[in-house]
Amino acid sequence: MSNELKERVALVTGASSGIGEATAIMLAEAGARVAVAARRRDRLEDVARRIRERGGDALVIEADFGIEAEAQRAVRETEAAFGRLDILVNNAGVMYLEPVMEADLARWRQMFEINVLGLIAATQAALPGMRKRKDGHIVNIASTAGRIASPTGAAYSGTKFAVVAFTEALRKEIYQDRVRVTVIEPGLVATELREHIGHAATQKAINEWAESVRQLQPDDIARAILFCVTQPPHVCVNEVLLRPTDQER
Ligand code: NDP
């Protein structure tokens, strides 16, 4: 445990696996009290146990961020348990990929609800406390897919372009309240994300590509997030784009 984030309270959404899990543990190791939120309680309990074993403080919040009220409740529960919320890492997300002509719009709607509206709802809930204290940090996880659209990614890219736009507009609305806003745009990261693509041919193609590159690891993204949230108060890292060295697009 270090002290860089001592007295800070963080909420990491989608902390039951991948980038969120690694980020929750890294923020806790830097001294933050961390609320971990997602749908799979057993996985969250495991993350919380690992944080507590290292001397940290963790709170488990089972919540579905595809439901606005649940995203808001996660913020309220964090504030109730730890007294405040300083760092919100909006990481929960899914990646459903398929060609437009074959698209299951119910699934695409659900993806927008999780990746975009859940993120907005959690942000809205977190802002009053942050603005009041003139201190806080919103970290949104977008993607290289939020910069470049590719076949089968019409909707997934749409959600991530939306996160990038939301983050920049939000920054301009709240910078005078000294709330910092950062968007993180990772390239290919080795996580469970690709297991739920939902289109067999696309999943196969991406898995084959993934095997051909040295993928980023969840810890690589967590380190970037830690860098952003440990800058002095007058420094706001607005955007971090990081790809595997082997990734072209
Ligand atoms: P994982 O699948 O490992 O993690 C996704 C997390 O989101 C899980 O904790 C999952 O938890 C949570 N989640 C999904 N749906 C919901 C929901 N409805 N409510 C609450 N939590 C939810 O993948 P990653 O770690 O890769 O993904 C994290 C973020 O990183 C995503 O936003 C993704 O788009 C983004 N990203 C990933 C990249 C990659 O290559 N892996 C590249 C660029 C961006 P649970 O199922 O328990 O609810």
py3Dmol code that shows the C-alpha trace and the ligand (Angstrom):
import py3Dmol

protein = """\
ATOM      1  CA  MET A   1       0.000   0.000   0.000  1.00  0.00           C
ATOM      2  CA  SER A   2       1.228   3.504  -0.822  1.00  0.00           C
ATOM      3  CA  ASN A   3      -0.232   6.824   0.235  1.00  0.00           C
ATOM      4  CA  GLU A   4      -0.773   8.649  -3.045  1.00  0.00           C
ATOM      5  CA  LEU A   5      -4.551   8.266  -2.780  1.00  0.00           C
ATOM      6  CA  LYS A   6      -4.883   8.236   1.002  1.00  0.00           C
ATOM      7  CA  GLU A   7      -8.228   9.726   2.130  1.00  0.00           C
ATOM      8  CA  ARG A   8      -9.568   9.384  -1.446  1.00  0.00           C
ATOM      9  CA  VAL A   9     -12.696   7.375  -2.245  1.00  0.00           C
ATOM     10  CA  ALA A  10     -13.110   5.673  -5.616  1.00  0.00           C
ATOM     11  CA  LEU A  11     -15.963   3.843  -7.312  1.00  0.00           C
ATOM     12  CA  VAL A  12     -14.937   1.512 -10.130  1.00  0.00           C
ATOM     13  CA  THR A  13     -17.768   0.185 -12.299  1.00  0.00           C
ATOM     14  CA  GLY A  14     -17.318  -3.145 -14.046  1.00  0.00           C
ATOM     15  CA  ALA A  15     -14.809  -4.146 -11.378  1.00  0.00           C
ATOM     16  CA  SER A  16     -15.611  -7.864 -11.465  1.00  0.00           C
ATOM     17  CA  SER A  17     -13.083  -8.601 -14.240  1.00  0.00           C
ATOM     18  CA  GLY A  18     -10.541  -7.189 -16.665  1.00  0.00           C
ATOM     19  CA  ILE A  19      -9.642  -3.508 -16.623  1.00  0.00           C
ATOM     20  CA  GLY A  20     -12.027  -2.629 -13.785  1.00  0.00           C
ATOM     21  CA  GLU A  21     -10.707  -5.361 -11.516  1.00  0.00           C
ATOM     22  CA  ALA A  22      -7.085  -4.336 -12.120  1.00  0.00           C
ATOM     23  CA  THR A  23      -7.949  -0.656 -11.605  1.00  0.00           C
ATOM     24  CA  ALA A  24      -9.792  -1.276  -8.329  1.00  0.00           C
ATOM     25  CA  ILE A  25      -6.832  -3.178  -6.937  1.00  0.00           C
ATOM     26  CA  MET A  26      -4.297  -0.597  -8.121  1.00  0.00           C
ATOM     27  CA  LEU A  27      -6.259   2.353  -6.697  1.00  0.00           C
ATOM     28  CA  ALA A  28      -6.605   0.485  -3.395  1.00  0.00           C
ATOM     29  CA  GLU A  29      -2.872  -0.234  -3.373  1.00  0.00           C
ATOM     30  CA  ALA A  30      -2.338   3.520  -3.753  1.00  0.00           C
ATOM     31  CA  GLY A  31      -4.387   4.062  -0.578  1.00  0.00           C
ATOM     32  CA  ALA A  32      -7.910   4.777  -1.873  1.00  0.00           C
ATOM     33  CA  ARG A  33     -10.999   3.274  -0.307  1.00  0.00           C
ATOM     34  CA  VAL A  34     -12.647   1.542  -3.237  1.00  0.00           C
ATOM     35  CA  ALA A  35     -16.226   0.576  -4.048  1.00  0.00           C
ATOM     36  CA  VAL A  36     -16.364  -2.184  -6.650  1.00  0.00           C
ATOM     37  CA  ALA A  37     -19.544  -2.462  -8.704  1.00  0.00           C
ATOM     38  CA  ALA A  38     -20.862  -4.885 -11.338  1.00  0.00           C
ATOM     39  CA  ARG A  39     -23.462  -7.653 -11.650  1.00  0.00           C
ATOM     40  CA  ARG A  40     -21.389 -10.708 -10.596  1.00  0.00           C
ATOM     41  CA  ARG A  41     -21.298 -10.470  -6.800  1.00  0.00           C
ATOM     42  CA  ASP A  42     -19.042 -13.524  -6.329  1.00  0.00           C
ATOM     43  CA  ARG A  43     -16.340 -11.970  -8.519  1.00  0.00           C
ATOM     44  CA  LEU A  44     -16.678  -8.621  -6.722  1.00  0.00           C
ATOM     45  CA  GLU A  45     -16.378 -10.349  -3.332  1.00  0.00           C
ATOM     46  CA  ASP A  46     -13.140 -11.909  -4.528  1.00  0.00           C
ATOM     47  CA  VAL A  47     -11.743  -8.519  -5.632  1.00  0.00           C
ATOM     48  CA  ALA A  48     -12.792  -6.976  -2.293  1.00  0.00           C
ATOM     49  CA  ARG A  49     -11.189  -9.827  -0.351  1.00  0.00           C
ATOM     50  CA  ARG A  50      -7.896  -9.289  -2.191  1.00  0.00           C
ATOM     51  CA  ILE A  51      -8.020  -5.556  -1.424  1.00  0.00           C
ATOM     52  CA  ARG A  52      -8.734  -6.196   2.273  1.00  0.00           C
ATOM     53  CA  GLU A  53      -5.975  -8.826   2.505  1.00  0.00           C
ATOM     54  CA  ARG A  54      -3.536  -6.112   1.442  1.00  0.00           C
ATOM     55  CA  GLY A  55      -4.802  -3.792   4.179  1.00  0.00           C
ATOM     56  CA  GLY A  56      -7.241  -1.806   2.011  1.00  0.00           C
ATOM     57  CA  ASP A  57     -10.882  -0.876   2.414  1.00  0.00           C
ATOM     58  CA  ALA A  58     -13.412  -2.181  -0.126  1.00  0.00           C
ATOM     59  CA  LEU A  59     -17.170  -2.064  -0.597  1.00  0.00           C
ATOM     60  CA  VAL A  60     -19.056  -4.485  -2.842  1.00  0.00           C
ATOM     61  CA  ILE A  61     -21.998  -3.085  -4.811  1.00  0.00           C
ATOM     62  CA  GLU A  62     -24.024  -5.472  -6.943  1.00  0.00           C
ATOM     63  CA  ALA A  63     -25.618  -3.303  -9.622  1.00  0.00           C
ATOM     64  CA  ASP A  64     -26.694  -3.429 -13.258  1.00  0.00           C
ATOM     65  CA  PHE A  65     -25.424  -0.275 -14.964  1.00  0.00           C
ATOM     66  CA  GLY A  66     -27.809  -0.840 -17.849  1.00  0.00           C
ATOM     67  CA  ILE A  67     -30.476   0.416 -15.459  1.00  0.00           C
ATOM     68  CA  GLU A  68     -30.275   4.125 -14.665  1.00  0.00           C
ATOM     69  CA  ALA A  69     -31.554   3.796 -11.093  1.00  0.00           C
ATOM     70  CA  GLU A  70     -28.963   1.099 -10.323  1.00  0.00           C
ATOM     71  CA  ALA A  71     -26.108   3.276 -11.558  1.00  0.00           C
ATOM     72  CA  GLN A  72     -27.361   6.111  -9.361  1.00  0.00           C
ATOM     73  CA  ARG A  73     -27.756   3.766  -6.382  1.00  0.00           C
ATOM     74  CA  ALA A  74     -24.134   2.618  -6.744  1.00  0.00           C
ATOM     75  CA  VAL A  75     -22.953   6.200  -6.318  1.00  0.00           C
ATOM     76  CA  ARG A  76     -25.267   6.800  -3.355  1.00  0.00           C
ATOM     77  CA  GLU A  77     -24.114   3.587  -1.626  1.00  0.00           C
ATOM     78  CA  THR A  78     -20.477   4.586  -2.058  1.00  0.00           C
ATOM     79  CA  GLU A  79     -21.115   8.032  -0.576  1.00  0.00           C
ATOM     80  CA  ALA A  80     -23.146   6.536   2.288  1.00  0.00           C
ATOM     81  CA  ALA A  81     -20.447   4.001   3.188  1.00  0.00           C
ATOM     82  CA  PHE A  82     -17.332   6.154   2.713  1.00  0.00           C
ATOM     83  CA  GLY A  83     -18.729   9.669   3.226  1.00  0.00           C
ATOM     84  CA  ARG A  84     -17.823  11.010  -0.241  1.00  0.00           C
ATOM     85  CA  LEU A  85     -16.850  10.026  -3.765  1.00  0.00           C
ATOM     86  CA  ASP A  86     -13.693  11.522  -5.257  1.00  0.00           C
ATOM     87  CA  ILE A  87     -12.897   9.299  -8.240  1.00  0.00           C
ATOM     88  CA  LEU A  88     -15.509   7.669 -10.455  1.00  0.00           C
ATOM     89  CA  VAL A  89     -14.097   5.216 -12.986  1.00  0.00           C
ATOM     90  CA  ASN A  90     -16.865   4.563 -15.524  1.00  0.00           C
ATOM     91  CA  ASN A  91     -15.553   1.309 -16.930  1.00  0.00           C
ATOM     92  CA  ALA A  92     -18.522  -1.118 -17.107  1.00  0.00           C
ATOM     93  CA  GLY A  93     -19.134  -2.084 -20.694  1.00  0.00           C
ATOM     94  CA  VAL A  94     -19.989  -4.750 -23.232  1.00  0.00           C
ATOM     95  CA  MET A  95     -18.911  -5.211 -26.840  1.00  0.00           C
ATOM     96  CA  TYR A  96     -21.515  -6.703 -29.155  1.00  0.00           C
ATOM     97  CA  LEU A  97     -20.225  -6.825 -32.730  1.00  0.00           C
ATOM     98  CA  GLU A  98     -22.140  -7.811 -35.853  1.00  0.00           C
ATOM     99  CA  PRO A  99     -22.871  -6.484 -39.340  1.00  0.00           C
ATOM    100  CA  VAL A 100     -25.615  -3.866 -39.509  1.00  0.00           C
ATOM    101  CA  MET A 101     -27.819  -6.034 -41.718  1.00  0.00           C
ATOM    102  CA  GLU A 102     -27.788  -8.831 -39.122  1.00  0.00           C
ATOM    103  CA  ALA A 103     -28.008  -6.616 -36.073  1.00  0.00           C
ATOM    104  CA  ASP A 104     -30.163  -7.551 -33.127  1.00  0.00           C
ATOM    105  CA  LEU A 105     -31.373  -4.098 -32.142  1.00  0.00           C
ATOM    106  CA  ALA A 106     -32.448  -5.245 -28.691  1.00  0.00           C
ATOM    107  CA  ARG A 107     -28.850  -6.165 -27.936  1.00  0.00           C
ATOM    108  CA  TRP A 108     -27.560  -2.919 -29.464  1.00  0.00           C
ATOM    109  CA  ARG A 109     -30.046  -0.956 -27.367  1.00  0.00           C
ATOM    110  CA  GLN A 110     -28.839  -2.791 -24.267  1.00  0.00           C
ATOM    111  CA  MET A 111     -25.217  -1.970 -25.186  1.00  0.00           C
ATOM    112  CA  PHE A 112     -26.041   1.738 -25.488  1.00  0.00           C
ATOM    113  CA  GLU A 113     -27.816   1.556 -22.122  1.00  0.00           C
ATOM    114  CA  ILE A 114     -24.767   0.054 -20.409  1.00  0.00           C
ATOM    115  CA  ASN A 115     -21.888   1.739 -22.254  1.00  0.00           C
ATOM    116  CA  VAL A 116     -23.426   5.209 -22.575  1.00  0.00           C
ATOM    117  CA  LEU A 117     -26.521   5.840 -20.475  1.00  0.00           C
ATOM    118  CA  GLY A 118     -25.263   3.944 -17.418  1.00  0.00           C
ATOM    119  CA  LEU A 119     -22.045   5.953 -17.570  1.00  0.00           C
ATOM    120  CA  ILE A 120     -24.014   9.200 -17.846  1.00  0.00           C
ATOM    121  CA  ALA A 121     -26.345   8.243 -14.979  1.00  0.00           C
ATOM    122  CA  ALA A 122     -23.440   7.406 -12.660  1.00  0.00           C
ATOM    123  CA  THR A 123     -21.724  10.665 -13.623  1.00  0.00           C
ATOM    124  CA  GLN A 124     -24.863  12.715 -12.978  1.00  0.00           C
ATOM    125  CA  ALA A 125     -25.203  11.113  -9.553  1.00  0.00           C
ATOM    126  CA  ALA A 126     -21.547  11.729  -8.664  1.00  0.00           C
ATOM    127  CA  LEU A 127     -21.348  15.358  -9.764  1.00  0.00           C
ATOM    128  CA  PRO A 128     -23.323  17.183  -7.036  1.00  0.00           C
ATOM    129  CA  GLY A 129     -20.921  16.066  -4.277  1.00  0.00           C
ATOM    130  CA  MET A 130     -17.850  16.746  -6.408  1.00  0.00           C
ATOM    131  CA  ARG A 131     -19.038  20.201  -7.497  1.00  0.00           C
ATOM    132  CA  LYS A 132     -19.915  21.103  -3.920  1.00  0.00           C
ATOM    133  CA  ARG A 133     -16.434  20.158  -2.698  1.00  0.00           C
ATOM    134  CA  LYS A 134     -14.789  21.641  -5.836  1.00  0.00           C
ATOM    135  CA  ASP A 135     -12.864  18.414  -6.118  1.00  0.00           C
ATOM    136  CA  GLY A 136     -13.409  15.195  -8.019  1.00  0.00           C
ATOM    137  CA  HIS A 137     -12.382  13.151 -11.008  1.00  0.00           C
ATOM    138  CA  ILE A 138     -14.492  11.336 -13.599  1.00  0.00           C
ATOM    139  CA  VAL A 139     -12.566   8.776 -15.646  1.00  0.00           C
ATOM    140  CA  ASN A 140     -14.448   7.349 -18.627  1.00  0.00           C
ATOM    141  CA  ILE A 141     -13.264   4.264 -20.482  1.00  0.00           C
ATOM    142  CA  ALA A 142     -13.801   4.635 -24.213  1.00  0.00           C
ATOM    143  CA  SER A 143     -11.685   2.774 -26.802  1.00  0.00           C
ATOM    144  CA  THR A 144      -9.719   3.150 -29.999  1.00  0.00           C
ATOM    145  CA  ALA A 145     -13.149   2.137 -31.382  1.00  0.00           C
ATOM    146  CA  GLY A 146     -14.265   5.558 -30.181  1.00  0.00           C
ATOM    147  CA  ARG A 147     -11.938   7.103 -32.779  1.00  0.00           C
ATOM    148  CA  ILE A 148     -12.118   4.647 -35.657  1.00  0.00           C
ATOM    149  CA  ALA A 149     -15.234   2.802 -36.845  1.00  0.00           C
ATOM    150  CA  SER A 150     -14.851  -0.591 -38.525  1.00  0.00           C
ATOM    151  CA  PRO A 151     -17.185  -3.180 -40.061  1.00  0.00           C
ATOM    152  CA  THR A 152     -19.273  -5.017 -37.391  1.00  0.00           C
ATOM    153  CA  GLY A 153     -18.496  -2.195 -34.949  1.00  0.00           C
ATOM    154  CA  ALA A 154     -21.184   0.273 -35.991  1.00  0.00           C
ATOM    155  CA  ALA A 155     -22.946   0.219 -32.648  1.00  0.00           C
ATOM    156  CA  TYR A 156     -19.984  -0.551 -30.365  1.00  0.00           C
ATOM    157  CA  SER A 157     -18.016   2.286 -31.962  1.00  0.00           C
ATOM    158  CA  GLY A 158     -21.154   4.398 -31.692  1.00  0.00           C
ATOM    159  CA  THR A 159     -21.192   3.883 -27.927  1.00  0.00           C
ATOM    160  CA  LYS A 160     -17.505   4.742 -27.612  1.00  0.00           C
ATOM    161  CA  PHE A 161     -17.679   7.809 -29.893  1.00  0.00           C
ATOM    162  CA  ALA A 162     -20.523   8.880 -27.610  1.00  0.00           C
ATOM    163  CA  VAL A 163     -18.354   8.419 -24.516  1.00  0.00           C
ATOM    164  CA  VAL A 164     -15.581  10.539 -26.072  1.00  0.00           C
ATOM    165  CA  ALA A 165     -18.040  13.314 -26.999  1.00  0.00           C
ATOM    166  CA  PHE A 166     -19.772  13.181 -23.629  1.00  0.00           C
ATOM    167  CA  THR A 167     -16.463  13.430 -21.797  1.00  0.00           C
ATOM    168  CA  GLU A 168     -15.292  16.485 -23.721  1.00  0.00           C
ATOM    169  CA  ALA A 169     -18.611  18.300 -23.429  1.00  0.00           C
ATOM    170  CA  LEU A 170     -18.769  17.492 -19.726  1.00  0.00           C
ATOM    171  CA  ARG A 171     -15.259  18.823 -19.167  1.00  0.00           C
ATOM    172  CA  LYS A 172     -16.275  22.144 -20.659  1.00  0.00           C
ATOM    173  CA  GLU A 173     -19.377  22.276 -18.471  1.00  0.00           C
ATOM    174  CA  ILE A 174     -17.665  21.553 -15.166  1.00  0.00           C
ATOM    175  CA  TYR A 175     -14.010  22.576 -15.355  1.00  0.00           C
ATOM    176  CA  GLN A 176     -14.793  25.741 -13.417  1.00  0.00           C
ATOM    177  CA  ASP A 177     -15.961  23.558 -10.527  1.00  0.00           C
ATOM    178  CA  ARG A 178     -12.500  21.998 -10.472  1.00  0.00           C
ATOM    179  CA  VAL A 179     -13.848  18.575 -11.316  1.00  0.00           C
ATOM    180  CA  ARG A 180     -11.445  16.776 -13.603  1.00  0.00           C
ATOM    181  CA  VAL A 181     -12.560  14.640 -16.524  1.00  0.00           C
ATOM    182  CA  THR A 182     -10.462  12.098 -18.410  1.00  0.00           C
ATOM    183  CA  VAL A 183     -11.183   9.732 -21.256  1.00  0.00           C
ATOM    184  CA  ILE A 184      -9.059   6.588 -21.609  1.00  0.00           C
ATOM    185  CA  GLU A 185      -8.927   4.984 -25.064  1.00  0.00           C
ATOM    186  CA  PRO A 186      -7.352   1.541 -25.001  1.00  0.00           C
ATOM    187  CA  GLY A 187      -6.557  -0.616 -27.982  1.00  0.00           C
ATOM    188  CA  LEU A 188      -6.694  -4.380 -27.660  1.00  0.00           C
ATOM    189  CA  VAL A 189      -6.610  -5.572 -24.037  1.00  0.00           C
ATOM    190  CA  ALA A 190      -6.570  -9.224 -22.948  1.00  0.00           C
ATOM    191  CA  THR A 191      -9.871  -9.523 -21.024  1.00  0.00           C
ATOM    192  CA  GLU A 192     -13.199 -11.368 -21.124  1.00  0.00           C
ATOM    193  CA  LEU A 193     -14.766  -8.655 -23.304  1.00  0.00           C
ATOM    194  CA  ARG A 194     -14.496 -10.674 -26.510  1.00  0.00           C
ATOM    195  CA  GLU A 195     -16.343 -13.657 -25.011  1.00  0.00           C
ATOM    196  CA  HIS A 196     -19.714 -11.898 -25.406  1.00  0.00           C
ATOM    197  CA  ILE A 197     -19.386 -10.549 -28.969  1.00  0.00           C
ATOM    198  CA  GLY A 198     -22.395 -12.604 -30.068  1.00  0.00           C
ATOM    199  CA  HIS A 199     -21.405 -13.095 -33.744  1.00  0.00           C
ATOM    200  CA  ALA A 200     -19.342 -16.244 -34.271  1.00  0.00           C
ATOM    201  CA  ALA A 201     -17.430 -15.197 -37.408  1.00  0.00           C
ATOM    202  CA  THR A 202     -16.473 -11.824 -35.911  1.00  0.00           C
ATOM    203  CA  GLN A 203     -15.449 -13.409 -32.623  1.00  0.00           C
ATOM    204  CA  LYS A 204     -13.233 -15.910 -34.467  1.00  0.00           C
ATOM    205  CA  ALA A 205     -11.580 -13.163 -36.539  1.00  0.00           C
ATOM    206  CA  ILE A 206     -10.876 -10.999 -33.499  1.00  0.00           C
ATOM    207  CA  ASN A 207      -9.540 -13.891 -31.462  1.00  0.00           C
ATOM    208  CA  GLU A 208      -7.179 -14.824 -34.306  1.00  0.00           C
ATOM    209  CA  TRP A 209      -5.988 -11.220 -34.543  1.00  0.00           C
ATOM    210  CA  ALA A 210      -5.552 -11.069 -30.764  1.00  0.00           C
ATOM    211  CA  GLU A 211      -3.338 -14.129 -30.865  1.00  0.00           C
ATOM    212  CA  SER A 212      -1.084 -12.422 -33.406  1.00  0.00           C
ATOM    213  CA  VAL A 213      -0.273  -9.361 -31.265  1.00  0.00           C
ATOM    214  CA  ARG A 214       1.171  -8.785 -27.843  1.00  0.00           C
ATOM    215  CA  GLN A 215      -2.021  -7.501 -26.245  1.00  0.00           C
ATOM    216  CA  LEU A 216      -2.218  -4.879 -23.555  1.00  0.00           C
ATOM    217  CA  GLN A 217      -2.916  -6.312 -20.102  1.00  0.00           C
ATOM    218  CA  PRO A 218      -5.519  -4.917 -17.665  1.00  0.00           C
ATOM    219  CA  ASP A 219      -2.691  -3.640 -15.440  1.00  0.00           C
ATOM    220  CA  ASP A 220      -1.384  -1.510 -18.338  1.00  0.00           C
ATOM    221  CA  ILE A 221      -4.676   0.401 -18.412  1.00  0.00           C
ATOM    222  CA  ALA A 222      -4.887   0.547 -14.616  1.00  0.00           C
ATOM    223  CA  ARG A 223      -1.436   2.189 -14.530  1.00  0.00           C
ATOM    224  CA  ALA A 224      -2.594   4.833 -17.006  1.00  0.00           C
ATOM    225  CA  ILE A 225      -5.661   5.533 -14.857  1.00  0.00           C
ATOM    226  CA  LEU A 226      -3.528   5.724 -11.711  1.00  0.00           C
ATOM    227  CA  PHE A 227      -1.263   8.226 -13.474  1.00  0.00           C
ATOM    228  CA  CYS A 228      -4.254  10.423 -14.347  1.00  0.00           C
ATOM    229  CA  VAL A 229      -5.812  10.420 -10.876  1.00  0.00           C
ATOM    230  CA  THR A 230      -2.556  11.092  -9.037  1.00  0.00           C
ATOM    231  CA  GLN A 231      -1.612  14.309 -10.849  1.00  0.00           C
ATOM    232  CA  PRO A 232      -1.522  17.543  -8.820  1.00  0.00           C
ATOM    233  CA  PRO A 233      -4.961  19.257  -8.615  1.00  0.00           C
ATOM    234  CA  HIS A 234      -4.104  21.836 -11.297  1.00  0.00           C
ATOM    235  CA  VAL A 235      -3.307  19.118 -13.864  1.00  0.00           C
ATOM    236  CA  CYS A 236      -6.111  17.449 -15.798  1.00  0.00           C
ATOM    237  CA  VAL A 237      -5.045  14.708 -18.173  1.00  0.00           C
ATOM    238  CA  ASN A 238      -7.893  14.989 -20.664  1.00  0.00           C
ATOM    239  CA  GLU A 239      -7.207  11.989 -22.850  1.00  0.00           C
ATOM    240  CA  VAL A 240      -5.049   8.871 -22.886  1.00  0.00           C
ATOM    241  CA  LEU A 241      -4.828   6.761 -26.047  1.00  0.00           C
ATOM    242  CA  LEU A 242      -2.822   3.583 -25.686  1.00  0.00           C
ATOM    243  CA  ARG A 243      -2.425   0.710 -28.105  1.00  0.00           C
ATOM    244  CA  PRO A 244      -0.369  -2.443 -28.094  1.00  0.00           C
ATOM    245  CA  THR A 245       2.907  -1.719 -29.857  1.00  0.00           C
ATOM    246  CA  ASP A 246       1.859  -4.316 -32.446  1.00  0.00           C
ATOM    247  CA  GLN A 247      -1.551  -2.756 -33.232  1.00  0.00           C
ATOM    248  CA  GLU A 248      -1.848  -0.626 -36.372  1.00  0.00           C
ATOM    249  CA  ARG A 249      -5.437   0.707 -36.266  1.00  0.00           C
TER     250      ARG A 249
END
"""
ligand_1 = """\
48
NDP
P -14.514 -7.397 -19.171
O -15.593 -8.141 -19.891
O -13.466 -8.171 -18.466
O -15.149 -6.376 -18.141
C -16.367 -5.738 -18.338
C -16.902 -5.327 -16.995
O -18.117 -4.614 -17.178
C -17.192 -6.521 -16.105
O -16.810 -6.244 -14.793
C -18.704 -6.636 -16.196
O -19.212 -7.149 -14.965
C -19.087 -5.172 -16.344
N -20.413 -5.029 -16.896
C -20.869 -5.403 -18.115
N -22.177 -5.134 -18.203
C -22.554 -4.582 -17.030
C -23.781 -4.121 -16.513
N -24.927 -4.175 -17.209
N -23.796 -3.634 -15.249
C -22.674 -3.594 -14.516
N -21.488 -4.020 -14.954
C -21.431 -4.513 -16.197
O -13.875 -6.438 -20.289
P -12.858 -5.199 -20.206
O -12.186 -5.133 -18.902
O -12.058 -5.282 -21.435
O -13.875 -3.988 -20.380
C -13.889 -2.846 -19.553
C -14.121 -1.613 -20.411
O -12.998 -1.439 -21.269
C -15.338 -1.674 -21.319
O -16.015 -0.449 -21.284
C -14.733 -1.916 -22.705
O -15.563 -1.430 -23.722
C -13.445 -1.140 -22.580
N -12.407 -1.493 -23.541
C -11.908 -2.757 -23.609
C -10.948 -3.076 -24.555
C -10.420 -4.470 -24.724
O -9.742 -4.739 -25.737
N -10.645 -5.394 -23.781
C -10.408 -2.050 -25.469
C -10.982 -0.745 -25.276
C -11.929 -0.494 -24.349
P -20.487 -8.112 -14.773
O -20.564 -9.003 -15.973
O -20.150 -8.822 -13.500
O -21.639 -7.199 -14.620
"""
view = py3Dmol.view(width=600, height=400)
view.addModel(protein, "pdb")
view.setStyle({"model": 0}, {"cartoon": {"style": "trace"}})
view.addModel(ligand_1, "xyz")
view.setStyle({"model": 1}, {"stick": {}})
view.zoomTo()
view.show()
